[in-house]
Amino acid sequence: MPSLLKPITITDHKFLIKMFAQCLDNWEDWKILDQELGSPQRGTIDLLAVDKEKKPKLITIGHINVEEGLIRCLTGYRWFKENQSILKRIFTPQDLSFDLPVKLILLAEQVIPEASKLAQEISKIPIDLYRYTCFGPKEDPKIYMELLDSHPGPSNEKSFAKTEPQDQPKIPSIEEIKKRLRIELADLSDQEVDEFLNLDLP
């Protein structure tokens, strides 16, 4: 007979960290490396994970206040960047690549409508925003989690991405610029247009 699971709220942060560490390890292509890193003064990371490429994922578990969760995301990232010399002594390149861009992940129980937009406005680092809900008995809860918004990392990272010649933006010709600016009737020479726009055109 089917059973109904009632949503519950878990406020014990350490229990949430332990619960998500178990649930997310080997979920999709994630691997949980460690938990509860950092310091309250400089920033904390609830869970440190990697994907199959060994790209670091810094996971923050929030409660109701998504704004507080975003701040914890960013301070955790600061701690990660400031303490890489220590982390490199703990994790080998086979465990974690420090050369690849970091992915910040925020798990929030309740998400305000503008949370994703807010996340991207206050952070230059991409943040994946997930909403989670806990069900069932608090001693052994079940978790439902959905990705609300995902932002890929920078596509122009010199260390791991190539820019092919065909991907270079096309420089418009003088005639195209004249048409776009509607100055073809102004009787300006190509040199005058070039000087006016301060462009280094062929």
N, CA, C and O of each residue as an XYZ file, in Angstrom:
808
protein
N       0.846     -1.196      0.000
C       0.000      0.000      0.000
C       0.880      1.245      0.000
O       1.808      1.336      0.804
N       0.610      2.209     -0.886
C       1.419      3.426     -0.935
C       1.324      4.203      0.369
O       0.284      4.224      1.027
N       2.428      4.837      0.723
C       2.459      5.645      1.940
C       2.705      7.099      1.585
O       3.360      7.408      0.590
N       2.175      7.985      2.410
C       2.357      9.417      2.228
C       3.474      9.897      3.154
O       3.500      9.567      4.340
N       4.379     10.669      2.601
C       5.466     11.228      3.385
C       5.182     12.694      3.669
O       4.883     13.468      2.759
N       5.277     13.057      4.906
C       4.989     14.424      5.324
C       6.278     15.248      5.332
O       7.283     14.813      5.893
N       6.258     16.445      4.709
C       7.452     17.303      4.742
C       7.806     17.675      6.178
O       6.932     17.960      6.997
N       9.080     17.667      6.460
C       9.568     18.047      7.781
C      10.700     19.065      7.622
O      11.338     19.140      6.572
N      10.933     19.834      8.661
C      12.028     20.805      8.671
C      13.078     20.353      9.669
O      12.775     20.102     10.836
N      14.306     20.253      9.207
C      15.422     19.867     10.068
C      16.303     21.097     10.270
O      16.808     21.670      9.304
N      16.482     21.493     11.509
C      17.257     22.697     11.817
C      18.639     22.379     12.370
O      19.464     23.279     12.523
N      18.899     21.125     12.667
C      20.210     20.725     13.165
C      21.189     20.714     11.984
O      21.179     19.793     11.167
N      22.028     21.745     11.907
C      22.898     21.907     10.748
C      23.898     20.770     10.607
O      24.146     20.309      9.492
N      24.473     20.310     11.697
C      25.436     19.212     11.639
C      24.770     17.930     11.143
O      25.380     17.149     10.412
N      23.532     17.722     11.540
C      22.808     16.542     11.061
C      22.550     16.653      9.557
O      22.650     15.663      8.832
N      22.216     17.864      9.090
C      22.002     18.073      7.660
C      23.275     17.793      6.863
O      23.228     17.164      5.805
N      24.403     18.261      7.372
C      25.673     18.025      6.686
C      25.945     16.533      6.571
O      26.303     16.036      5.503
N      25.775     15.833      7.667
C      26.000     14.382      7.670
C      25.038     13.674      6.722
O      25.431     12.755      6.004
N      23.774     14.104      6.721
C      22.761     13.482      5.882
C      23.062     13.684      4.396
O      22.988     12.744      3.603
N      23.406     14.937      4.026
C      23.701     15.216      2.621
C      25.024     14.587      2.191
O      25.177     14.212      1.028
N      25.971     14.467      3.101
C      27.228     13.810      2.758
C      26.975     12.369      2.325
O      27.614     11.872      1.398
N      26.048     11.707      2.997
C      25.717     10.326      2.646
C      24.914     10.262      1.347
O      25.145      9.396      0.503
N      23.976     11.185      1.201
C      23.085     11.141      0.034
C      23.790     11.547     -1.259
O      23.518     10.981     -2.318
N      24.694     12.527     -1.179
C      25.303     13.085     -2.385
C      26.560     12.355     -2.819
O      27.012     12.522     -3.952
N      27.136     11.543     -1.932
C      28.320     10.796     -2.332
C      27.934      9.785     -3.406
O      27.072      8.930     -3.197
N      28.591      9.900     -4.563
C      28.300      9.061     -5.737
C      26.932      9.353     -6.355
O      26.402      8.531     -7.103
N      26.362     10.512     -6.048
C      25.136     10.946     -6.724
C      25.533     11.630     -8.025
O      26.358     12.544     -8.022
N      24.948     11.190     -9.140
C      25.371     11.634    -10.469
C      26.878     11.367    -10.585
O      27.304     10.217    -10.486
N      27.677     12.397    -10.791
C      29.121     12.166    -10.890
C      29.867     12.818     -9.732
O      31.062     13.095     -9.841
N      29.167     13.067     -8.617
C      29.785     13.730     -7.476
C      30.481     12.719     -6.567
O      30.080     11.560     -6.465
N      31.536     13.200     -5.912
C      32.193     12.419     -4.871
C      32.485     13.375     -3.717
O      33.117     14.412     -3.917
N      32.032     13.036     -2.522
C      32.258     13.866     -1.344
C      33.643     13.551     -0.778
O      33.933     12.406     -0.431
N      34.495     14.574     -0.689
C      35.853     14.399     -0.172
C      35.961     14.693      1.317
O      36.684     14.006      2.039
N      35.238     15.720      1.779
C      35.368     16.108      3.183
C      34.165     16.960      3.570
O      33.370     17.356      2.718
N      34.043     17.235      4.863
C      32.932     18.041      5.360
C      33.376     18.930      6.503
O      34.356     18.644      7.191
N      32.637     20.018      6.695
C      32.880     20.983      7.770
C      34.324     21.490      7.762
O      35.061     21.326      8.734
N      34.706     22.103      6.657
C      36.024     22.712      6.536
C      35.930     24.198      6.822
O      34.865     24.798      6.670
N      37.059     24.805      7.244
C      37.101     26.245      7.426
C      36.957     26.668      8.869
O      37.109     25.872      9.796
N      36.655     27.959      9.033
C      36.495     28.527     10.370
C      35.368     29.551     10.344
O      35.141     30.188      9.315
N      34.660     29.720     11.456
C      33.556     30.686     11.484
C      34.010     32.110     11.177
O      33.226     32.917     10.678
N      35.274     32.424     11.473
C      35.754     33.784     11.255
C      36.054     34.062      9.787
O      35.800     35.169      9.311
N      36.594     33.073      9.051
C      37.035     33.300      7.679
C      36.175     32.621      6.633
O      36.344     32.878      5.441
N      35.261     31.761      7.046
C      34.402     31.081      6.092
C      34.429     29.579      6.274
O      35.444     29.004      6.668
N      33.308     28.953      5.985
C      33.201     27.504      6.151
C      32.639     26.862      4.883
O      31.896     27.482      4.122
N      33.016     25.610      4.685
C      32.502     24.796      3.584
C      31.808     23.601      4.214
O      32.443     22.811      4.913
N      30.512     23.462      3.973
C      29.782     22.334      4.564
C      30.267     21.016      3.985
O      30.575     20.079      4.721
N      30.333     20.951      2.650
C      30.796     19.737      1.977
C      31.732     20.113      0.835
O      31.438     21.012      0.047
N      32.848     19.424      0.755
C      33.761     19.578     -0.368
C      33.616     18.353     -1.251
O      33.826     17.222     -0.813
N      33.253     18.597     -2.505
C      33.022     17.495     -3.434
C      33.776     17.757     -4.735
O      34.274     18.859     -4.968
N      33.853     16.736     -5.573
C      34.409     16.869     -6.916
C      33.500     16.134     -7.891
O      32.706     15.278     -7.501
N      33.633     16.489     -9.173
C      32.942     15.724    -10.207
C      33.940     14.764    -10.847
O      35.054     14.602    -10.347
N      33.553     14.138    -11.933
C      34.430     13.135    -12.543
C      35.696     13.743    -13.120
O      36.682     13.037    -13.327
N      35.683     15.061    -13.385
C      36.880     15.750    -13.879
C      37.757     16.252    -12.733
O      38.791     16.878    -12.966
N      37.341     15.975    -11.490
C      38.029     16.436    -10.279
C      37.887     17.938    -10.072
O      38.697     18.557     -9.382
N      36.850     18.520    -10.675
C      36.571     19.939    -10.474
C      35.966     20.136     -9.089
O      35.030     19.422     -8.729
N      36.479     21.093     -8.295
C      35.962     21.271     -6.931
C      34.555     21.839     -6.892
O      34.217     22.764     -7.631
N      33.748     21.269     -6.020
C      32.394     21.759     -5.758
C      32.300     22.100     -4.275
O      32.495     21.233     -3.423
N      32.005     23.350     -3.970
C      31.871     23.791     -2.582
C      30.385     23.880     -2.267
O      29.691     24.752     -2.789
N      29.895     22.988     -1.420
C      28.469     22.858     -1.160
C      28.115     23.521      0.162
O      28.703     23.226      1.202
N      27.144     24.421      0.103
C      26.623     25.087      1.289
C      25.185     24.655      1.493
O      24.387     24.676      0.556
N      24.848     24.261      2.718
C      23.484     23.822      3.033
C      22.813     24.920      3.832
O      23.247     25.246      4.937
N      21.759     25.488      3.277
C      21.052     26.569      3.945
C      19.742     26.101      4.546
O      19.291     24.979      4.314
N      19.143     26.994      5.327
C      17.836     26.703      5.906
C      16.803     27.589      5.208
O      16.580     27.456      4.005
N      16.188     28.471      5.946
C      15.140     29.321      5.384
C      15.725     30.569      4.736
O      15.236     31.013      3.698
N      16.770     31.140      5.339
C      17.322     32.407      4.886
C      18.302     32.175      3.742
O      19.469     31.862      3.979
N      17.836     32.328      2.496
C      18.689     32.060      1.346
C      19.784     33.109      1.213
O      20.866     32.813      0.706
N      19.513     34.346      1.665
C      20.538     35.380      1.587
C      21.737     35.008      2.467
O      22.886     35.187      2.063
N      21.465     34.492      3.666
C      22.546     34.049      4.541
C      23.324     32.907      3.901
O      24.547     32.832      4.018
N      22.605     32.025      3.228
C      23.266     30.924      2.538
C      24.206     31.415      1.449
O      25.290     30.861      1.269
N      23.796     32.458      0.715
C      24.651     33.013     -0.328
C      25.927     33.593      0.256
O      27.011     33.410     -0.300
N      25.800     34.292      1.377
C      26.984     34.855      2.029
C      27.915     33.739      2.477
O      29.133     33.854      2.339
N      27.353     32.662      3.012
C      28.179     31.530      3.443
C      28.861     30.868      2.254
O      29.988     30.388      2.370
N      28.176     30.840      1.104
C      28.799     30.330     -0.128
C      30.070     31.100     -0.443
O      31.123     30.518     -0.702
N      29.950     32.422     -0.415
C      31.060     33.277     -0.822
C      32.197     33.277      0.191
O      33.367     33.281     -0.193
N      31.864     33.273      1.489
C      32.934     33.234      2.489
C      33.622     31.863      2.492
O      34.820     31.770      2.760
N      32.874     30.814      2.196
C      33.485     29.493      2.063
C      34.442     29.453      0.885
O      35.511     28.849      0.965
N      34.056     30.095     -0.203
C      34.932     30.184     -1.380
C      36.203     30.961     -1.032
O      37.298     30.574     -1.442
N      36.062     32.057     -0.276
C      37.237     32.828      0.141
C      38.193     31.959      0.953
O      39.405     31.989      0.736
N      37.641     31.178      1.898
C      38.491     30.302      2.698
C      39.203     29.291      1.812
O      40.386     29.012      2.008
N      38.489     28.746      0.844
C      39.071     27.761     -0.067
C      40.249     28.359     -0.829
O      41.285     27.709     -0.970
N      40.107     29.584     -1.319
C      41.180     30.225     -2.081
C      42.354     30.594     -1.184
O      43.508     30.472     -1.595
N      42.074     31.043      0.033
C      43.141     31.480      0.933
C      43.945     30.312      1.507
O      45.077     30.513      1.948
N      43.399     29.115      1.511
C      44.034     27.984      2.186
C      44.389     26.850      1.229
O      44.416     25.684      1.621
N      44.661     27.198     -0.022
C      44.985     26.152     -0.989
C      46.307     25.465     -0.675
O      46.478     24.286     -0.985
N      47.240     26.183     -0.067
C      48.509     25.538      0.288
C      48.279     24.414      1.298
O      48.935     23.374      1.233
N      47.355     24.622      2.220
C      47.024     23.574      3.192
C      46.267     22.441      2.508
O      46.559     21.265      2.726
N      45.297     22.806      1.683
C      44.477     21.794      1.020
C      45.308     20.924      0.079
O      45.026     19.737     -0.088
N      46.325     21.514     -0.528
C      47.160     20.735     -1.448
C      48.004     19.700     -0.724
O      48.477     18.740     -1.331
N      48.193     19.898      0.574
C      48.903     18.884      1.357
C      47.969     17.756      1.789
O      48.410     16.658      2.127
N      46.671     18.052      1.770
C      45.682     17.044      2.185
C      45.191     16.228      0.994
O      45.054     15.008      1.077
N      44.924     16.926     -0.126
C      44.341     16.265     -1.300
C      45.343     16.261     -2.446
O      45.936     17.290     -2.772
N      45.523     15.108     -3.044
C      46.433     14.968     -4.177
C      45.730     15.421     -5.456
O      44.504     15.540     -5.467
N      46.483     15.679     -6.542
C      45.851     16.022     -7.827
C      44.895     14.942     -8.328
O      43.979     15.225     -9.099
N      45.114     13.702     -7.884
C      44.182     12.626     -8.266
C      42.848     12.761     -7.534
O      41.826     12.253     -7.996
N      42.863     13.452     -6.386
C      41.630     13.678     -5.626
C      40.901     14.929     -6.096
O      39.681     14.928     -6.260
N      41.667     16.000     -6.311
C      41.078     17.321     -6.508
C      41.996     18.155     -7.382
O      43.196     18.245     -7.120
N      41.436     18.770     -8.428
C      42.222     19.635     -9.302
C      42.030     21.091     -8.890
O      40.914     21.610     -8.897
N      43.131     21.735     -8.532
C      43.077     23.148     -8.171
C      43.209     24.054     -9.390
O      43.106     25.275     -9.265
N      43.436     23.477    -10.560
C      43.591     24.262    -11.778
C      42.267     24.508    -12.493
O      42.180     25.377    -13.360
N      41.244     23.750    -12.134
C      39.943     23.902    -12.769
C      39.073     24.879    -11.979
O      39.258     25.033    -10.772
N      38.117     25.546    -12.655
C      37.278     26.526    -11.945
C      36.398     25.873    -10.890
O      35.935     24.744    -11.053
N      36.180     26.602     -9.815
C      35.374     26.114     -8.690
C      33.888     26.306     -8.996
O      33.487     27.309     -9.587
N      33.092     25.339     -8.588
C      31.632     25.458     -8.689
C      31.061     25.607     -7.285
O      31.306     24.770     -6.417
N      30.299     26.678     -7.065
C      29.612     26.868     -5.792
C      28.209     26.298     -5.894
O      27.522     26.497     -6.897
N      27.785     25.593     -4.863
C      26.461     24.969     -4.858
C      25.760     25.325     -3.555
O      26.293     25.116     -2.465
N      24.561     25.864     -3.688
C      23.752     26.210     -2.517
C      22.513     25.332     -2.498
O      21.728     25.323     -3.446
N      22.346     24.591     -1.405
C      21.143     23.792     -1.177
C      20.271     24.566     -0.200
O      20.664     24.785      0.946
N      19.099     24.977     -0.641
C      18.230     25.808      0.201
C      16.885     25.127      0.381
O      16.324     24.560     -0.556
N      16.382     25.194      1.604
C      15.085     24.571      1.886
C      13.948     25.397      1.322
O      13.008     24.858      0.737
N      14.032     26.703      1.495
C      13.028     27.601      0.934
C      13.749     28.652      0.103
O      14.723     29.255      0.553
N      13.265     28.862     -1.099
C      13.942     29.749     -2.035
C      13.010     30.875     -2.448
O      11.900     30.627     -2.920
N      13.460     32.118     -2.271
C      12.661     33.254     -2.715
C      12.692     33.311     -4.245
O      13.643     32.822     -4.855
N      11.663     33.902     -4.878
C      11.579     33.886     -6.347
C      12.800     34.459     -7.049
O      13.183     33.972     -8.113
N      13.417     35.486     -6.471
C      14.547     36.143     -7.122
C      15.894     35.604     -6.653
O      16.926     36.235     -6.884
N      15.897     34.445     -5.999
C      17.135     33.944     -5.401
C      18.224     33.699     -6.441
O      19.382     34.056     -6.223
N      17.862     33.095     -7.563
C      18.865     32.794     -8.579
C      19.460     34.064     -9.169
O      20.673     34.168     -9.353
N      18.592     35.030     -9.465
C      19.073     36.305     -9.995
C      19.966     37.006     -8.982
O      21.003     37.566     -9.337
N      19.557     36.970     -7.720
C      20.347     37.575     -6.655
C      21.713     36.910     -6.555
O      22.730     37.583     -6.385
N      21.727     35.583     -6.663
C      22.986     34.851     -6.555
C      23.971     35.284     -7.626
O      25.153     35.480     -7.343
N      23.497     35.435     -8.844
C      24.400     35.784     -9.931
C      24.785     37.258     -9.917
O      25.831     37.623    -10.453
N      23.964     38.107     -9.317
C      24.296     39.523     -9.257
C      25.380     39.810     -8.230
O      26.204     40.703     -8.430
N      25.387     39.055     -7.122
C      26.352     39.355     -6.067
C      27.613     38.517     -6.185
O      28.562     38.724     -5.429
N      27.642     37.582     -7.111
C      28.798     36.702     -7.209
C      29.282     36.584     -8.642
O      28.492     36.339     -9.554
N      30.581     36.759     -8.838
C      31.186     36.520    -10.144
C      31.441     35.034    -10.363
O      31.688     34.600    -11.488
N      31.381     34.263     -9.293
C      31.572     32.822     -9.374
C      30.211     32.169     -9.606
O      29.264     32.467     -8.877
N      30.086     31.287    -10.601
C      28.793     30.641    -10.848
C      28.296     29.875     -9.624
O      29.062     29.170     -8.968
N      27.010     30.020     -9.327
C      26.397     29.309     -8.202
C      25.218     28.487     -8.731
O      24.301     29.022     -9.355
N      25.260     27.181     -8.471
C      24.114     26.325     -8.784
C      23.184     26.334     -7.579
O      23.613     26.099     -6.449
N      21.925     26.602     -7.827
C      20.945     26.715     -6.749
C      19.992     25.523     -6.780
O      19.310     25.282     -7.776
N      19.958     24.790     -5.683
C      19.056     23.646     -5.536
C      18.066     23.924     -4.407
O      18.397     24.569     -3.413
N      16.846     23.422     -4.583
C      15.866     23.444     -3.498
C      15.689     22.010     -3.009
O      15.545     21.080     -3.802
N      15.703     21.854     -1.694
C      15.515     20.509     -1.148
C      14.338     20.496     -0.171
O      13.979     21.514      0.421
N      13.761     19.321     -0.028
C      12.689     19.094      0.940
C      12.948     17.767      1.628
O      13.263     16.770      0.980
N      12.813     17.764      2.937
C      12.974     16.531      3.714
C      11.594     15.956      4.038
O      10.654     16.693      4.333
N      11.493     14.630      3.976
C      10.229     13.950      4.249
C      10.450     12.838      5.270
O      11.558     12.335      5.454
N       9.349     12.477      5.924
C       9.346     11.274      6.748
C       9.856     11.485      8.154
O       9.879     12.618      8.636
N      10.263     10.432      8.819
C      10.720     10.553     10.211
C      12.048     11.303     10.280
O      12.902     11.145      9.407
N      12.220     12.120     11.319
C      13.433     12.912     11.454
C      14.661     12.036     11.708
O      15.789     12.447     11.436
N      14.438     10.836     12.225
C      15.565      9.959     12.500
C      16.149      9.393     11.207
O      17.347      9.121     11.139
N      15.321      9.213     10.190
C      15.771      8.636      8.920
C      15.004      9.288      7.767
O      14.194      8.627      7.116
N      15.249     10.570      7.509
C      14.450     11.287      6.512
C      14.846     10.934      5.080
O      15.953     10.471      4.805
N      13.898     11.172      4.188
C      14.144     11.076      2.752
C      14.269     12.499      2.216
O      13.669     13.431      2.751
N      15.057     12.652      1.151
C      15.313     13.985      0.612
C      14.877     14.047     -0.848
O      15.187     13.168     -1.652
N      14.149     15.113     -1.162
C      13.861     15.444     -2.561
C      14.656     16.704     -2.887
O      14.625     17.672     -2.127
N      15.374     16.699     -4.021
C      16.212     17.831     -4.377
C      16.051     18.123     -5.863
O      16.064     17.208     -6.686
N      15.897     19.405     -6.204
C      15.770     19.790     -7.612
C      16.669     20.977     -7.910
O      16.810     21.891     -7.099
N      17.272     20.944     -9.090
C      18.121     22.038     -9.541
C      17.232     23.150    -10.078
O      16.471     22.945    -11.023
N      17.332     24.328     -9.472
C      16.531     25.464     -9.914
C      17.231     26.262    -10.996
O      16.590     26.738    -11.933
N      18.523     26.410    -10.876
C      19.249     27.180    -11.875
C      20.700     26.749    -11.866
O      21.295     26.553    -10.806
N      21.266     26.604    -13.052
C      22.654     26.203    -13.178
C      23.366     27.152    -14.113
O      22.850     27.495    -15.177
N      24.551     27.575    -13.717
C      25.322     28.504    -14.527
C      26.679     27.884    -14.797
O      27.433     27.618    -13.861
N      27.008     27.644    -16.085
C      28.296     27.042    -16.397
C      29.444     27.970    -16.052
O      29.278     29.187    -15.962
N      30.600     27.382    -15.863
C      31.782     28.179    -15.564
C      32.223     28.962    -16.778
O      31.671     28.801    -17.866
N      33.223     29.815    -16.591
C      33.712     30.632    -17.694
C      34.179     29.768    -18.847
O      34.833     28.746    -18.636
N      33.846     30.171    -20.071
C      34.213     29.390    -21.243
C      35.563     29.802    -21.797
O      36.067     29.173    -22.727
N      36.157     30.852    -21.240
C      37.425     31.336    -21.772
C      38.580     31.105    -20.815
O      39.557     31.853    -20.831
N      38.479     30.071    -19.975
C      39.576     29.756    -19.075
C      40.771     29.291    -19.908
O      40.668     28.301    -20.632
N      41.897     29.989    -19.816
C      43.044     29.688    -20.653
C      43.655     28.345    -20.313
O      44.265     27.708    -21.171
N      43.502     27.909    -19.082
C      44.161     26.686    -18.655
C      43.524     25.424    -19.210
O      44.176     24.381    -19.267
N      42.247     25.497    -19.625
C      41.610     24.258    -20.043
C      40.719     24.396    -21.264
O      40.098     23.413    -21.668
N      40.628     25.561    -21.862
C      39.753     25.721    -23.019
C      40.516     26.375    -24.156
O      41.346     27.258    -23.936
N      40.230     25.937    -25.369
C      40.845     26.525    -26.551
C      39.826     27.376    -27.281
O      38.634     27.068    -27.316
N      40.323     28.447    -27.859
C      39.466     29.275    -28.696
C      39.905     29.077    -30.131
O      40.988     29.506    -30.528
N      39.068     28.436    -30.893
C      39.387     28.174    -32.286
C      39.240     29.440    -33.104
O      38.468     30.328    -32.744
N      39.982     29.531    -34.210
C      39.901     30.746    -35.040
C      38.495     31.079    -35.477
O      38.128     32.252    -35.544
N      37.681     30.038    -35.783
C      36.329     30.326    -36.246
C      35.433     30.876    -35.146
O      34.356     31.405    -35.422
N      35.886     30.748    -33.879
C      35.088     31.264    -32.775
C      35.368     32.732    -32.490
O      34.675     33.351    -31.683
N      36.393     33.301    -33.156
C      36.721     34.689    -32.924
C      35.612     35.586    -33.471
O      35.080     35.310    -34.546
N      35.249     36.661    -32.751
C      34.222     37.558    -33.253
C      34.666     38.248    -34.536
O      35.824     38.645    -34.669
N      33.754     38.385    -35.461
C      34.056     39.024    -36.730
C      34.077     40.531    -36.565
O      33.163     41.118    -35.987
N      35.132     41.153    -37.080
C      35.232     42.607    -37.038
C      34.447     43.173    -38.207
O      34.710     42.812    -39.354
N      33.490     44.051    -37.945
C      32.693     44.589    -39.053
C      33.522     45.479    -39.952
O      34.469     46.128    -39.507
N      33.156     45.502    -41.228
C      33.848     46.370    -42.172
C      33.374     47.805    -42.001
O      32.378     48.074    -41.329
N      34.112     48.720    -42.627
C      33.734     50.133    -42.569
C      32.335     50.329    -43.148
O      31.545     51.110    -42.618
N      32.027     49.618    -44.239
C      30.708     49.771    -44.864
C      29.600     49.296    -43.930
O      28.537     49.913    -43.849
N      29.860     48.177    -43.214
C      28.858     47.677    -42.269
C      28.642     48.663    -41.130
O      27.512     48.866    -40.686
N      29.725     49.276    -40.654
C      29.608     50.263    -39.577
C      28.807     51.464    -40.050
O      27.976     51.991    -39.311
N      29.055     51.897    -41.280
C      28.308     53.038    -41.831
C      26.808     52.740    -41.853
O      25.987     53.589    -41.505
N      26.468     51.517    -42.271
C      25.055     51.151    -42.359
C      24.423     51.061    -40.969
O      23.303     51.524    -40.757
N      25.156     50.459    -40.022
C      24.612     50.314    -38.679
C      24.381     51.666    -38.018
O      23.385     51.864    -37.322
N      25.304     52.591    -38.237
C      25.183     53.910    -37.616
C      24.410     54.903    -38.483
O      24.193     56.050    -38.092
N      23.998     54.442    -39.667
C      23.216     55.268    -40.594
C      23.951     56.558    -40.956
O      23.369     57.642    -40.976
N      25.237     56.411    -41.239
C      26.034     57.584    -41.611
C      26.545     57.457    -43.050
O      27.444     58.190    -43.462
N      25.958     56.513    -43.817
C      26.440     56.340    -45.178
C      26.187     57.574    -46.042
O      26.831     57.767    -47.072
N      25.228     58.414    -45.601
C      24.914     59.612    -46.366
C      25.673     60.846    -45.872
O      25.472     61.950    -46.376
N      26.545     60.648    -44.884
C      27.260     61.801    -44.305
C      28.505     62.163    -45.098
O      29.205     63.117    -44.756
N      28.785     61.408    -46.155
C      29.920     61.696    -47.034
C      31.236     61.709    -46.257
O      32.072     62.590    -46.459
N      31.420     60.718    -45.358
C      32.665     60.584    -44.615
C      33.534     59.529    -45.282
O      33.036     58.521    -45.783
N      34.826     59.774    -45.280
C      35.747     58.779    -45.827
C      35.909     57.641    -44.827
O      35.559     57.761    -43.653
N      36.453     56.526    -45.333
C      36.699     55.397    -44.434
C      37.645     55.791    -43.307
O      37.444     55.377    -42.165
N      38.659     56.573    -43.603
C      39.615     56.995    -42.577
C      38.944     57.854    -41.523
O      39.248     57.729    -40.337
N      38.029     58.731    -41.940
C      37.335     59.592    -40.987
C      36.428     58.776    -40.067
O      36.344     59.044    -38.869
N      35.756     57.783    -40.635
C      34.918     56.914    -39.805
C      35.780     56.137    -38.825
O      35.433     55.999    -37.652
N      36.920     55.625    -39.321
C      37.837     54.871    -38.468
C      38.334     55.730    -37.315
O      38.344     55.280    -36.169
N      38.745     56.957    -37.603
C      39.239     57.850    -36.559
C      38.128     58.228    -35.582
O      38.360     58.346    -34.379
N      36.933     58.413    -36.107
C      35.807     58.804    -35.258
C      35.465     57.709    -34.248
O      35.181     57.984    -33.082
N      35.498     56.468    -34.720
C      35.151     55.340    -33.850
C      36.325     54.848    -33.024
O      36.160     54.039    -32.111
N      37.518     55.346    -33.353
C      38.724     54.935    -32.622
C      38.914     53.424    -32.674
O      39.259     52.785    -31.680
N      38.674     52.865    -33.881
C      38.819     51.434    -34.085
C      40.052     51.145    -34.907
O      40.445     51.929    -35.771
N      40.656     50.007    -34.623
C      41.800     49.566    -35.390
C      41.318     48.523    -36.389
O      41.466     47.321    -36.172
N      40.745     48.997    -37.474
C      40.139     48.101    -38.457
C      41.105     47.871    -39.617
O      41.946     48.721    -39.908
N      40.982     46.718    -40.277
C      41.856     46.429    -41.410
C      41.519     47.336    -42.588
O      42.151     47.242    -43.641
